[in-house]
Amino acid sequence: MSEEYSIKLEKHETKDVHDNHINGSLTVIWRDWDEIIKNHPKMIYVSSVDSGEIKGPHIHTGRESYFTCIHGKVVFVVKKPDGTYDEIISSDENPVMVHVPKNVSSAHMNLSSSTSRILALADIAWKPNDNEMKNDQFDDYDWKKWENIS
C-alpha cells in the first residue's frame, strides 16, 4: 500500500458504560487539528457501490478528494503520473483513507457481496453544472484479478 495516496486511520474500541464490555469501535476520519487534510473539507457525502461494480475511472480537475470505506470492502485504484497503478484496500474492518489529488485519475471497485458505502470528503463543494469531472479509461488495468475476493 502506497503512503503517497493512503492514510492509516485511528480506530478505537468503544466500551459499554455499565460493564465495560467492548460494544463497537470509533474510527477518526478527520479532525481540524490533525493537519491530515491540508484544505479543510467543504463537502462531505456518502457514496454507495453495488457488489462487484466499479465507479470511475474519472478525474476531478478542481478538487482534492479523500475516501474511506465505512461499510463493506472496496479497492481504490489510483493511476499515478508515471502510468502505474496504486491499489489501496479500505474496509469497515481495516479503515484506510485514500487521498486522490486533483487531476489524478481513480476508480474503486466493491469487493463485498453486498453494497459498500464510502465516506467522501472534498475540499470544494460539488455543483451540478461545474463540469470538473472527466471520465477516463484504465484500458491496461486488470479488474478481473479482484473477482471472487471478499
C-alpha angles and dihedrals in degrees: 000000000000119000087207094073105016132075120193110226131218112251120188130187115238123215136212113256093224107047102005096239116152108263102174141307145274122219120196110223101170140355121178092231097051094077089211089127110044096196108047115238119270093182134031122185143158120236124191128208124192123236113290093001127129126218114203148316095214141135127233106212098189109033145057112227133200120195132190125177106230098174125029127352129295136177115217115206115200121188108221121215090257090059096253122120132241115207117202124179118208125178142161088259096046107026116197125170114225118210116207111185120213114277092026118116120231144163136181134212128202111237094182128096090236136037115303124209126214125198110215129196120191131185091218124047115239120241122193094240103037096104094205095136122084124188117235138186130234094196093159095047120103107223091169091075088073095056114115092016116123 
